[in-house]
Amino acid sequence: MSPTSYLTAPPRTFILSQGRRAVNRWRQKSENKARIADCMAWARGYMLSGMRTMTRRLAGIPALACLAALGAPLSLDAGAVRAGYAKTEITPREPIEMAGYDLRGAPSDGVHPGEKLYVRAVVFSDGVQTVAFVSADVIGIRDTDEFRKRISAATGIPFGNILLGDAHNHASPSPSAKGENEWERRFATGLVATVKTAQAGLQPVRIAAGAGHSRIAMNRRQVKPQDADSFLTFDENARSQSFGKFKTDQPAKVYEFGGVMRIGANPAGPIDDAVQVVRIDAAGGKPLAVMIHYACHGTSLGGRNSKISGEWMGRMQEYLEQQIPGAGAIYLQGAAGDINPRVVGGLDGYQDNINVTRALGEEIGREAVRVYRTLAPEPLEATIQVESEDIRLPRAYRELFDDFKDTAVIAPTSAVRVGDLMWVTFPGEMFHAIGKRVKAACPAPHAHLFGYVNGYIGYFTEREAYAEGGYEPATSHLDPAAEEIYMRQVGEFLKRFH
């Protein structure tokens, strides 16, 4: 039952003019504590329902009063954006199964010297709406909804306002919420603690955004130039006759056809080379955080690498923090489905080399620092808008034979706008060209695609990739028509922000 049936609320002008103190006085005059408790329960459920912006949708002043009863701030300067940052180390201390390559047949055997893994978070609040950006230096976070529920329970941040992603780092483990080993339990604890710390550190900030360019990435859809006969497989990081689970003492010659699509360096192929930077300073001008967006797999170390590493993005974040004392870095992966680093161990004649990985990280780190130093942050007065939608995409035809009724793949999608900044999420490996279309469809000047977030539905390729062939369309759960169906639904979804 709505609290309007219980209480007679003060007029809007009274609330606006007197603020929370007046509401508290009014609340204290209530003669029925049970009614207040009912009111509080109603408001709590309302806040957790994922509404757009509370002040836009409250059904009258009684709801505002209920928020006051819960202790929610009713500050008249609720549009002043605040931010907090935190990170927690989660480097495994023991051998652990690494994910990302099917080639490996044994757990990790240590950590590359000086390498560390972290969970990182940036939390924004306008005094009414709070949103958390969370990224871990791992690959394939499983049970994301369970992790988000735990974060929400610990912080009060609505479930739908928690964007949980990973760097897609192939030199790391894949955590689940089951806590099956010591590292998974430490990851879960660190994840929640990181968001709580970032939220506790909310403070007035200055924000600015800009973009540069980097070519550490390369298109990875390689067409074989000619027929060849060798002992190499179609993907030496997935199947190899010389290493890992499929090693054999009697290797066979493998015939490869010219014109087929494989994973490998494609220097002439397109990428999204944008290095997007969001600079966040404390109100007094001291560095607080820097968000870096770039679309590229964490695969400079291949399947033969058996040691934990933060990959190129780990070194990039470390480099930024060294160059900008006081700033905490957080990398947000993009639409990297068809993008690898330009050097991948195990492919195109390259071997795993941690020094090459670090050099790639420092190269893009220098560009991110350059962009950061060109920005002039200003205080931001804005309403934070958060929207979520389950986008339905057509399932690949071959999968209909397993269950003809299961025709749709659900892509949980969120979008966040903070002034001129905007983010759209995708739960998987989107091709970069689709990511660029999504960013172009956003109504905000600084639009970002945050990939590998809040779940995983696999590869999302362009329609033309199905005719070209290759690993990504062969393993995708989606029909070739998915691209245009997705863009149509995303276009409608983004109209909520106009």
C-alpha positions in Angstrom: 0.0 0.0 0.0 1.3 3.5 -0.9 2.1 5.7 2.1 -0.3 8.3 0.7 -3.1 6.4 2.3 -1.5 6.8 5.7 -0.1 10.3 5.8 -1.0 13.8 4.9 2.2 15.3 3.5 3.5 18.9 3.7 3.2 20.8 0.4 6.1 20.8 -2.1 7.1 24.4 -1.4 7.4 23.6 2.3 9.8 20.7 1.5 11.9 22.7 -0.9 12.1 25.7 1.4 12.8 24.0 4.7 14.6 20.9 3.5 15.3 17.8 5.5 15.0 19.5 8.9 11.4 20.4 8.2 10.6 16.9 7.1 12.1 15.5 10.2 10.0 17.8 12.3 6.9 16.6 10.4 7.9 13.0 10.8 8.3 13.4 14.5 4.7 14.5 14.9 3.4 11.3 13.4 1.5 9.4 16.1 1.8 6.0 14.5 5.3 4.4 14.4 4.0 1.4 12.5 2.8 3.6 9.7 6.2 5.2 9.5 7.8 1.7 9.3 5.4 0.8 6.5 6.3 4.0 4.8 10.0 3.3 5.1 9.6 -0.2 3.7 7.7 1.2 0.7 10.4 3.8 0.0 13.2 1.2 0.4 11.6 -1.0 -2.2 11.1 2.0 -4.5 14.8 2.9 -4.3 15.9 -0.6 -5.2 13.5 -0.8 -8.2 16.0 0.8 -10.6 14.1 4.0 -11.3 15.5 6.6 -13.6 16.1 9.6 -11.3 14.2 9.5 -8.0 13.2 13.1 -8.1 11.6 12.7 -11.5 9.4 9.8 -10.7 8.4 10.2 -7.0 4.6 10.0 -6.9 4.1 13.1 -4.7 5.7 14.5 -1.6 4.8 11.5 0.7 7.5 9.4 -1.1 10.0 12.2 -0.5 9.1 12.2 3.1 9.6 8.4 3.3 13.1 8.8 1.8 13.8 11.3 4.6 12.6 8.7 7.1 15.2 6.3 5.7 18.0 8.8 6.1 18.3 9.6 2.4 19.8 13.0 1.7 17.5 15.7 0.6 20.2 18.3 0.0 19.2 21.2 -2.1 22.5 20.8 -4.1 21.7 17.2 -5.0 22.9 17.9 -8.6 26.5 18.4 -7.5 28.3 15.2 -8.7 30.6 13.5 -6.2 32.9 10.6 -6.8 35.0 8.1 -4.9 37.7 5.6 -6.0 39.2 2.5 -4.5 41.2 -0.6 -5.4 42.1 -3.8 -3.7 44.9 -6.3 -4.6 43.6 -9.8 -5.5 46.8 -11.4 -6.9 46.6 -15.2 -6.4 49.1 -16.5 -3.8 48.8 -20.2 -4.8 48.7 -22.2 -8.1 45.3 -21.6 -9.7 43.6 -22.5 -13.0 44.0 -19.7 -15.6 41.3 -19.0 -18.1 41.3 -17.7 -21.7 43.1 -20.4 -23.5 42.0 -24.0 -23.9 45.6 -25.0 -24.6 46.7 -25.0 -21.0 46.6 -28.3 -19.1 48.0 -27.2 -15.7 47.4 -24.4 -13.1 49.6 -21.3 -12.9 53.1 -21.7 -11.6 53.7 -18.3 -10.1 53.4 -14.6 -10.9 55.5 -12.6 -13.2 57.9 -10.4 -11.1 56.3 -7.1 -10.1 52.9 -8.1 -11.5 49.7 -7.6 -9.4 46.0 -8.0 -10.0 43.4 -5.6 -8.6 39.7 -4.9 -8.3 39.0 -1.2 -9.0 35.9 0.9 -8.5 34.7 4.4 -9.3 31.4 5.4 -7.6 29.4 8.5 -8.7 26.6 10.1 -6.8 24.4 13.2 -7.3 23.0 13.0 -3.8 20.0 10.9 -5.0 21.3 8.4 -7.6 24.5 6.4 -7.0 26.2 4.3 -9.7 29.3 2.0 -9.3 31.7 1.2 -12.1 33.7 -1.9 -11.1 36.4 -3.6 -13.1 38.8 -6.5 -12.1 42.1 -7.4 -13.7 40.7 -10.9 -14.5 38.8 -12.7 -17.2 35.2 -14.0 -17.4 33.7 -13.1 -14.0 31.1 -15.8 -13.4 27.9 -15.4 -11.3 28.0 -11.6 -11.9 24.4 -11.2 -10.6 25.3 -12.9 -7.3 28.3 -10.6 -6.9 26.2 -7.6 -7.7 23.6 -8.7 -5.1 26.3 -8.9 -2.5 27.6 -5.4 -3.4 24.1 -4.0 -3.3 23.4 -5.5 0.1 26.7 -4.2 1.5 26.4 -0.6 0.1 22.7 0.1 -0.6 23.6 0.9 -4.2 20.7 -0.5 -6.3 21.4 -3.8 -8.1 20.8 -2.2 -11.5 23.3 0.6 -10.8 26.2 -1.7 -10.3 28.2 -2.2 -13.5 30.6 -5.2 -12.9 33.1 -5.9 -15.7 36.5 -7.4 -16.2 39.6 -6.5 -18.2 39.4 -9.7 -20.2 42.9 -10.5 -19.2 44.0 -14.0 -20.5 46.9 -14.2 -18.0 44.5 -14.5 -15.0 41.9 -16.7 -13.4 38.1 -16.6 -13.9 36.4 -16.1 -10.5 33.0 -17.4 -9.5 30.8 -16.6 -6.5 30.9 -20.2 -5.2 34.1 -19.6 -3.3 35.6 -23.0 -4.2 39.1 -22.0 -3.3 41.0 -19.5 -1.1 41.5 -17.1 -4.0 37.9 -17.0 -5.0 36.9 -16.2 -1.4 39.5 -13.5 -1.3 38.3 -12.1 -4.6 34.7 -12.0 -3.4 35.7 -10.2 -0.2 37.9 -7.7 -2.0 35.2 -7.0 -4.6 32.7 -5.9 -2.0 35.2 -4.1 0.1 36.5 -2.1 -2.9 33.0 -0.7 -3.7 32.3 0.1 -0.1 35.6 2.0 0.2 34.9 3.9 -3.0 31.4 4.8 -1.8 32.7 5.9 1.6 35.2 8.2 -0.1 32.6 10.1 -2.1 33.6 13.8 -2.3 33.0 16.8 -4.5 35.0 16.5 -7.7 35.9 18.2 -10.9 35.5 16.2 -14.1 36.7 16.4 -17.7 36.8 13.9 -20.6 38.8 13.6 -23.8 40.3 11.2 -26.3 43.5 10.3 -28.0 44.6 7.4 -30.2 46.8 4.3 -29.9 47.8 1.5 -32.3 48.9 -1.1 -29.7 45.8 -3.0 -30.9 45.4 -4.7 -34.2 42.5 -6.3 -36.1 42.8 -10.1 -35.5 40.8 -11.5 -38.4 43.5 -12.7 -40.7 42.9 -14.3 -44.1 45.5 -16.9 -44.9 47.3 -15.7 -48.1 48.0 -19.1 -49.7 47.8 -22.8 -49.2 50.3 -24.2 -46.7 51.4 -27.5 -45.3 52.9 -27.4 -41.7 52.7 -28.8 -38.2 50.9 -25.6 -37.0 47.2 -25.8 -36.2 44.4 -23.3 -37.0 45.1 -21.6 -33.7 48.3 -22.4 -31.7 46.8 -20.9 -28.6 43.8 -23.2 -28.7 45.3 -26.5 -30.1 48.9 -27.3 -30.5 50.8 -30.4 -31.3 53.9 -29.1 -29.5 52.5 -27.8 -26.2 49.8 -28.3 -23.6 46.9 -30.7 -23.5 47.2 -31.7 -27.1 50.9 -32.2 -27.3 51.9 -35.3 -29.2 55.2 -37.2 -30.0 53.9 -37.9 -33.4 52.8 -34.6 -34.9 50.9 -34.6 -38.2 51.1 -32.3 -41.1 48.2 -29.9 -41.2 46.9 -28.5 -44.6 45.7 -24.9 -44.5 43.8 -23.4 -47.3 44.5 -19.9 -48.7 41.6 -17.6 -48.2 40.3 -19.1 -44.9 39.8 -16.8 -41.9 41.9 -17.4 -38.8 43.0 -15.6 -35.7 46.1 -13.6 -36.4 47.6 -10.2 -37.1 45.7 -8.2 -39.8 47.6 -4.9 -40.0 45.3 -3.6 -42.8 42.2 -4.4 -40.8 40.2 -1.7 -39.0 40.1 -1.1 -35.2 38.7 1.4 -32.8 41.9 3.2 -31.9 40.3 5.7 -29.5 41.9 6.1 -26.0 39.1 7.7 -24.1 40.0 9.3 -20.8 37.8 10.6 -18.0 39.8 12.8 -15.5 38.4 13.1 -12.0 40.0 15.5 -9.6 39.1 16.4 -6.0 37.4 19.8 -5.6 40.6 21.3 -4.5 42.4 20.2 -7.7 44.3 17.1 -6.4 44.1 14.0 -8.7 41.6 11.4 -7.6 40.9 9.0 -10.4 41.3 8.4 -14.1 39.1 6.1 -16.2 40.6 4.7 -19.4 38.6 3.1 -22.2 40.2 1.2 -25.0 39.1 -1.8 -27.1 41.7 -4.6 -27.1 41.9 -8.2 -25.8 44.4 -8.9 -23.0 46.3 -11.5 -25.1 49.8 -10.3 -25.5 50.8 -13.4 -23.4 49.5 -16.5 -25.1 48.5 -20.0 -24.1 52.0 -21.1 -23.3 52.3 -18.5 -20.5 51.8 -20.1 -17.2 52.4 -17.2 -14.9 49.9 -14.6 -13.6 50.1 -11.1 -15.1 48.0 -7.9 -15.2 48.7 -8.0 -19.0 49.2 -4.8 -21.0 46.3 -3.1 -19.2 47.7 -3.8 -15.8 51.0 -2.1 -16.8 49.1 0.8 -18.4 47.2 1.4 -15.1 50.4 1.1 -13.1 52.1 3.6 -15.4 49.4 6.2 -15.1 49.5 6.0 -11.3 53.3 6.5 -11.4 53.0 9.5 -13.7 50.0 11.1 -11.9 50.7 10.7 -8.2 47.5 10.5 -6.2 45.3 9.3 -9.1 43.8 5.9 -9.1 43.4 4.2 -12.5 40.6 2.0 -13.7 40.6 0.4 -17.1 37.2 -0.2 -18.7 37.3 -2.7 -21.6 35.5 -1.9 -24.8 34.2 -3.7 -27.9 37.2 -5.9 -28.4 35.7 -9.0 -30.0 37.8 -8.7 -33.1 40.8 -6.8 -31.7 44.1 -8.3 -30.2 47.3 -6.6 -29.3 49.6 -6.2 -32.2 51.9 -8.8 -30.6 50.3 -12.1 -29.4 52.5 -14.8 -27.9 52.0 -18.1 -29.8 50.7 -16.5 -33.0 52.5 -15.1 -36.1 55.9 -16.4 -34.9 55.8 -14.4 -31.6 56.7 -15.9 -28.2 55.4 -14.9 -24.8 57.5 -12.0 -23.5 56.5 -10.1 -20.4 58.8 -7.2 -21.4 56.8 -6.8 -24.7 53.6 -6.9 -22.7 54.8 -4.1 -20.4 56.1 -2.1 -23.4 52.6 -2.2 -24.9 51.1 -1.0 -21.6 53.5 1.8 -21.3 53.0 2.9 -24.9 49.2 3.3 -24.5 49.9 4.7 -21.0 51.9 7.5 -22.4 49.0 8.5 -24.7 46.5 8.3 -21.8 48.7 10.5 -19.7 49.1 13.0 -22.6 45.3 13.2 -23.0 44.9 13.5 -19.2 47.2 16.5 -19.0 45.3 18.4 -21.7 42.0 18.2 -19.7 40.8 21.0 -17.5 38.3 19.5 -15.0 35.4 21.6 -13.8 32.7 21.0 -11.1 29.8 19.1 -12.5 26.2 19.9 -11.7 24.2 17.0 -13.2 21.5 14.5 -12.6 22.8 10.9 -12.9 20.5 8.8 -15.1 20.7 5.0 -15.1 18.6 2.8 -17.3 18.5 -0.9 -17.9 17.0 -3.2 -20.5 17.1 -6.9 -21.4 17.7 -6.8 -25.2 16.5 -9.9 -27.0 18.6 -11.1 -29.9 17.9 -14.0 -32.3 19.7 -17.3 -31.4 22.0 -19.0 -34.0 20.0 -21.4 -36.2 22.2 -24.4 -35.3 21.3 -24.0 -31.6 17.6 -24.3 -32.3 18.0 -28.0 -32.8 18.7 -28.3 -29.1 15.6 -26.4 -28.1 13.4 -25.0 -30.8 11.4 -22.9 -28.2 14.6 -21.1 -27.1 14.8 -18.6 -29.9 16.3 -15.6 -28.0 19.5 -14.7 -26.4 19.1 -12.1 -23.6 21.7 -9.3 -23.5 21.3 -7.4 -20.2 22.2 -3.9 -21.0 22.7 -0.8 -18.9 23.3 2.9 -19.8 24.5 5.7 -17.6 24.6 9.4 -18.2 26.4 11.9 -16.0 26.2 15.3 -17.7 28.1 15.1 -21.0 29.4 11.6 -20.1 27.6 8.4 -21.1 28.3 4.7 -20.9 26.5 1.7 -22.6 27.3 -1.8 -21.4 27.4 -5.1 -23.3 27.7 -8.6 -21.7 30.2 -10.1 -24.0 32.6 -9.8 -26.9 31.2 -7.2 -29.3 33.0 -6.4 -32.6 34.5 -3.0 -32.6 32.5 -1.6 -35.5 29.2 -2.4 -33.6 30.7 -0.6 -30.6 31.4 2.5 -32.7 27.8 2.4 -33.9 26.6 2.3 -30.3 28.8 5.2 -29.3 27.6 7.2 -32.3 24.0 6.6 -31.3 24.5 8.1 -27.8 23.1 11.6 -27.3 26.0 12.6 -25.0 29.2 14.2 -26.4 31.5 11.7 -24.6 30.1 8.2 -25.2 31.8 5.0 -24.1 31.1 1.3 -24.7 31.8 -0.8 -21.6 32.2 -4.4 -22.7 32.3 -7.7 -20.8 29.8 -6.3 -18.1 27.1 -7.9 -16.0 27.2 -11.3 -17.7 28.6 -13.0 -20.8 26.8 -14.2 -23.9 29.9 -14.7 -26.1 30.8 -13.1 -29.4 28.7 -10.5 -31.2 29.9 -10.2 -34.7 29.0 -8.0 -37.7 26.7 -9.7 -40.2 29.4 -9.7 -42.9 31.7 -11.8 -40.6 29.4 -14.8 -41.0 30.2 -14.9 -44.7 33.9 -14.5 -44.0 34.0 -17.3 -41.5 36.5 -17.6 -38.6 36.5 -18.4 -34.9 34.1 -15.6 -33.7 31.1 -16.3 -35.9 31.7 -20.0 -35.6 31.3 -19.9 -31.9 28.7 -17.1 -31.6 25.3 -17.9 -30.1 23.7 -15.2 -32.3 22.1 -15.2 -35.7 23.6 -13.1 -38.5 20.5 -10.8 -38.3 21.4 -9.9 -34.7 23.4 -6.7 -35.5 20.6 -4.8 -37.0 18.0 -6.1 -34.5 20.3 -5.0 -31.7 20.9 -1.6 -33.1 17.2 -1.0 -33.6 16.5 -1.9 -29.9 19.5 0.0 -28.6 18.3 3.0 -30.6 14.9 2.8 -28.9 16.5 2.3 -25.5 18.7 5.3 -25.8 15.7 7.6 -26.6 15.2 7.6 -22.8 18.2 9.9 -22.5 17.1 12.5 -25.1 
